[in-house]
Amino acid sequence: MRRVRSFRAALAAAATAAAAVGLALTGTGTAQAATPLPNHVFAPYFEAWTGESPAALSAQSGAKHLTMAFLQTAAKGSCTPYWNGDTSMPIASSTFGADIKTIQAGGGDVIPSFGGYTADTTGTEIADSCTDVQQIAAAYEKVITTYDISRLDMDIEVDSLDNTAAIDRRNKAIKLVQDWAAANGRKVEISYTLPTTTHGPAGNGEALLRNAVANGTRVDVVNLMTFDYYDNQPHDMAQDTQTAAQGLYNLLAQLYPGKTPAQLWNMVGVTEMPGVDDFGKAETFSLANARTVYDWAVSKGINTLSFWALQRDNGNCAGGAAADNCSGIAQNTWDFTHIFAPFTSGTSTPSNDFSVALTPASGTVTAGQSATATVKTAVTKGAAQSVQLSVSGTPAGVTASLSPASVTAGGTSTLTLATTSAAASGTYTVTVTGAGTSGTHSATYSLTVTGGSGNQCTAAPWAKDKVYTGGQQVSYKSHGDPFPVRTFGGPTALFEYGGLRFLTDPTFDGPGDYPSAGPTLTKTAPSTATPADLGPVDVVLLSHDEHADNLDISGRALLADVPLTLTTPGGGERLGEKAKGLADWETVELERPGGGTVTVTGVPAIHGPGPREAVEPFTGQVVGFVLTGEGLPTVYVSGDNASLDAVKEIAERFAPVDTALLFAGAPRFPMLFDNNLIVLDSAQAAEATRILGARRVVPVHHDSWAHFTEGRDELEAAFTAAGLADRLDRDWLQRA
């Protein structure tokens, strides 16, 4: 909060700072599940330095939940937090432990808050003070286990908002805590309390949230301090709360495009300052304002309603300036608390949700016959709800039906795919979508049609060791294309290989700007699918994790649901236990569902002109992939590669290649490498095709981003000029 501790507390902290010892916390407490907070919670701040009992004030006021301020280190450079930075108030049951247990026994809880104005301006906010991410995470874990709580708050303002290194450390530490909690079956929420303008967070607040997304850190609530605007403007404080929250909502919609409006509003929190704030009487939050904000908060379904601070909710200094212990306006004791307290509602029971699955998930029929599958729904959270089922993606000559078309979650339906002789031979992905009050979920069915009209293939089977020239046709698994590759825009493609489903560089966010340490990346077109449309993914092939056009916010969230992500060695360290980094020529063996293995080999890729050692300091590590297996064709995924020399190395080991997914948008930036290419252009993609002896090329990463200088038209022209137009994937050409 934008408040300074009392003079007494400041003197006490100063007297003990010299003796403070920065011992790292080990975080060895067990991660047993605490009771989650209600879906909508009123949790005013409690000033922890006053010597008062939080349990007593909670009982007197009727505020069942409290946000306890603040935790900080005793001295800059320390990694050990204390309440108020006071070494006589360690994180231990002896400090507030009995009070917190009393509050919890009465059906309430507390939210310990790190930071605050004093810490954020003296370098004693723990991530400002401590440079060891592991020790920061251990401190967070110790607070969670010592007090058995389910939410931590990070009050970040003033100097801490501009400390980018500390922001990154903090978010990395939070991610470690979230991984620890998940591994131990514990629910831990994180809220960020941030200053705001009347129209939403300022640029440094937005940058903090974007850094959280980039680190894969889940932010559950963003709590705006809707006071202390210091803009010398007239204020309707209730109206300003609403416009500030709307600005935050708009930002969250950009950062989390997969969330519904209700989910986005449930990430919003607001903290008021009853009466006169630090700026003065021009920014006075009245009881009438409080009633207006309460009604608005209920209507929007925001997550958290709070104020600074519980000890100020009285009229003992009416007509005065802002103070730690009174509001400065005429009121009864606990008036603001009594207005906001009914906001606490909902339970720890999860909201209703469901899942959709198909059994079997694939089938083969001769044209004129039918295939069936069972659509299974299940309750994953809360209570059962009605689910409306629909089918999309059926090709010409195929009719889909569902019986029944509506089920109660937990029920089943039968999907029938009836083909006619007009159905073309090939493999098609059919999507079954269930829609309920909680949202939609999908599952996919891979339908292979043989003996149909049109594309029925009579060519000789594809042979791995044979070299093919332009114009020759081969068959694989009884049809003309080895396997379908679905592209969604940018670098993202989905294909099934050896019975496993692979996804490349997942990017599903909407259009918008992505600021970075280098040039700003601008997405110009939405993905043609959402993560929910994909069905199960077994492996993500991630060429690198450091640029938003290869791994965006939605893509990063998707990784949590995928068993394995293969990426660069550095990315393997950054992305956690489900990720594995591959060095050049390093392999991993993946078990196939029907027996046997798929081998994935990491292969060289250089994200710019020149040798790797000159390029990587600017654009980072990148890896390509080659997939091989017994009886399977060879598949190459280039990643963001600009080097034909790297392609030649790969060809020496793996040519001829059956299918190549080539990243080929000719991206350039004036400030990088004198505006030279950082990924293949169209002519180079054609040459790479020739070098690899590739039978089929699926171009990706040539659209949807402003930094591409060549696209579909240039690719078709270059392949035609090189006499390789027949190598371009048929489905890719038809999507023009």
Secondary structure as UniProt FT lines:
FT   HELIX           7..17
FT   TURN            18..19
FT   STRAND          40..42
FT   STRAND          45..47
FT   TURN            48..49
FT   HELIX           54..61
FT   STRAND          65..73
FT   TURN            76..77
FT   STRAND          81..83
FT   TURN            84..85
FT   TURN            87..88
FT   TURN            93..96
FT   HELIX           97..105
FT   TURN            106..107
FT   STRAND          109..115
FT   HELIX           117..122
FT   HELIX           126..129
FT   HELIX           133..147
FT   STRAND          151..155
FT   HELIX           158..162
FT   HELIX           164..183
FT   TURN            184..185
FT   STRAND          189..195
FT   TURN            198..199
FT   HELIX           203..214
FT   TURN            215..216
FT   STRAND          221..225
FT   HELIX           237..255
FT   TURN            257..258
FT   HELIX           261..265
FT   TURN            266..267
FT   STRAND          268..272
FT   STRAND          274..276
FT   HELIX           281..283
FT   STRAND          284..285
FT   HELIX           287..300
FT   STRAND          304..307
FT   HELIX           310..312
FT   TURN            316..319
FT   TURN            333..334
FT   HELIX           335..340
FT   HELIX           341..343
FT   STRAND          353..359
FT   STRAND          362..366
FT   TURN            367..368
FT   STRAND          370..381
FT   STRAND          386..392
FT   TURN            396..397
FT   STRAND          398..403
FT   STRAND          406..408
FT   TURN            409..410
FT   STRAND          412..419
FT   TURN            421..422
FT   STRAND          426..436
FT   TURN            437..438
FT   STRAND          439..450
FT   TURN            464..465
FT   TURN            470..471
FT   STRAND          475..476
FT   TURN            477..478
FT   STRAND          485..487
FT   TURN            490..491
FT   STRAND          493..497
FT   TURN            498..499
FT   STRAND          500..504
FT   STRAND          512..514
FT   STRAND          521..523
FT   HELIX           531..533
FT   STRAND          539..541
FT   TURN            548..550
FT   HELIX           553..559
FT   TURN            560..561
FT   STRAND          564..567
FT   HELIX           569..574
FT   TURN            577..578
FT   STRAND          579..581
FT   TURN            584..585
FT   STRAND          587..591
FT   TURN            593..594
FT   STRAND          597..604
FT   HELIX           612..619
FT   STRAND          623..629
FT   TURN            630..631
FT   STRAND          635..637
FT   HELIX           644..654
FT   STRAND          659..663
FT   TURN            670..671
FT   HELIX           673..675
FT   HELIX           682..692
FT   STRAND          696..700
FT   TURN            706..707
FT   HELIX           712..721
FT   TURN            722..723
FT   HELIX           725..727
FT   HELIX           730..734
//
